[in-house]
Amino acid sequence: MLRPKVIAVSRDETHRFSKVPVDSISLIAGIGVLGDAHAGRLVQHRSRVRRDPNQPNLRQVHLLQEELFSEARKEGYELSPGDLGENILTSGIDLLNLPTGCILNVGDARIRLTGVRNPCVQINQFRAGLLKVVLAQEDGTPVAEPAPSTGSPEISRIQLIRKAGVMAVVERSGNVRPGDPVSIALPPEPHAPLAPV
């Protein structure tokens, strides 16, 4: 069994789809990644700001499991760190099946998982057809192309598996670098699965 660890870290000061890999990132408690467009106490995601700019930012840090890159490669997509907008790329940890409220100690920092990223059509704008890799029906088959909007009534009737990563808030400030170990502390039971945030 692989020891959970950080493979790469990325950030970007602007609201672009992808982020830029860097040597280290600084996580700030209650804020997010220093120097990243999504850092802040209140929501920073542009579509969510339009809906309600006063809601708390539950998407301060975006984590993605490197294992998704292998799935994408089988479908003909070559991905690199930061391509899908993640701040932290991990290996050896099944992020998607951790419960809401799970604590991850990453580098010097501690973060708490808040939910899964809801993949949107921007993924297909980044690489045509890539949405089928990160969004599947409950039985594992890809969502039919062209995929409906993830916010549409049609998609709400389908049980989905969202594989585009998980979101977290920073509980303890610290630096995170490639190679840092990741440890998991589960919340008290009963556990609730991660839902889109």
N, C-alpha and C positions, 0 to 999 in steps of 0.2 A: 504494500500500500504506500502510495506517495505521501510524503509529508506536505501538508498544505503550506503554500508559500506564494509570495508575490513574484510574478514574472516580469511585469512592466508597470510603470506609472506614467500618467499623461495629464495634461491640463491645457486649457486654451482660454485666453482672455476675451474672446469674442464668441458669439453664438453661432458657431459652425457645427456641422454634423460630426466631423471627426475632431479629435484632440491630438496635441503634439506630444510624443514621448519625451520624457525628461529624466534626469538622473535621480531626482527625488521630488516628492511633494510634501508640503506642510499642511496638515489638517488642523483646523482651528475649531475648538469646541463651540457648538451652536451655530457655526457659520458654514464650514465646508472646506474646500480646497483653496488655499491662498493663491490668488492670481487666476482663478477660474471663473468664467462667466456665470456659472450656476451657484456660486457661493453667496450666502446671505441667510439671515434669519427668516425672511419672508420668501415666498416662492419666486424663482427666477426664470423658470421655463416660460418662454414667451406666450404660448397658447394659454397657459394657466394664469399668467399675469393678466391677460385680457379678460378672463372670466372673473377673477377675484384677486387683486394684487395684495390683499391682506391675509391670505391664508399662509399657514406655516410652511416652511420649506422642508418637505420630507424627502427631497431629492438632492441633498447636499453632496453626496458621494455616489458615483455609479461604479459598481463592480461587475466584472464579467469573467466567466470561467473560460480558460484557454481551450478547454475541451470542445467548445463550440467551433473553434477554428478548424478542428479535424472534421467535424460534421460538414462545415462549409466547403472544405477542400474536396470531400467526396462528391459534392454537388457542382464542383468546378469553380469555386470561389476561393481566391487566395486573399486572406486577411492578415493585417499586421496590427501590432499594438496601437491603440488609439483610434483605429478606423471606425469603430462603432460608437465612439464618443465616451468610452469608459475612462474613468480615472485610475482604476486599479484592475489589472489583469491578474487573475489567480490561477493556480494549478493545484490539483489534488484535493479539491473541496467542491462538493455538490451544492453550490450556492442556491440553486433554484428550489431545493427541497428542505432548506432550513426554515424554521418557523418565524413568524413576525415577532419582533422584539429580541431576536437572537443577537448576542454580543460577539463581535469579532475583535480580537486584539491583533492589530496589524502594525508591525514596526513598533514605534513608541506610542501609537494612538489606539483609542478604543472607539468603535463605531457600533451603532445599533441599527439592525435591518428594519426598514419600514415597509417595503413592498417590492414588487417586480416592476421592471420597466415595461410599459405597454408599447410594443413595436408599432411604428406608424409607417405611412407610405414614403417617408423620407429615406427609409432603408432601400426601397426600390429605386429611388432617385440617385442614391449613392452607387448602387450596383443593381442593374435591372434583374428582377426575379429573386433577389436575395431574401425578400420577406418570407418566402416559403421555407427557408432554413431556420428562421427565428420565430416562426409562428406556425403551430400545428394544431390539428384537431385532437381531441382527447385520446383517440386511438393511435396517435403518432403520425397519421397521414398529413401531408401539407395542406394548408388552406388553399382552396381552388383559386387559380389565377383567372382574371384579375381579382386580387383579394379586396373585399370590401373594407371601408375605413374601419379601424378598430374602435371608433366611437359610434358606429352606425347601429340602428336597431337590429339589422340583419345579423351582424357579428355577435350581438349580445345573446342570441339564441343558441350559439355554438359554444360548447365547452372547449376552451383553448389552453394550449400549453405555450406559454410565453418564455422564450429562451434568450431574450436580448439583455439579460443581466438583472441585477437587483439594485435597489436604492437603499441608502442609509443616511443617518445623521451622525455627526461627530459628538461623542460624549466626553472624550479626553483628547486634548491637543497632542500632536506629535508628528514626527517625520516618518515617511514611508518610502522605502527604496526597493528596487528589484532584489530578490533573494531573501527579503525579510520573511520570517515565519508568520503563519496565521494560526491563531488558536480560537476555539469556539467555546462559548458559554451559553448553554440553552436556557431560555426563560422558564419560569415555573409552568407546570402543566395545569390545565390542558393547553396544548400548543395549537395556534391558529396558523393555517398556511398563509404564505405571502400572497397578497392580492395586488392588483395594479394600483400604483400611486402616481 
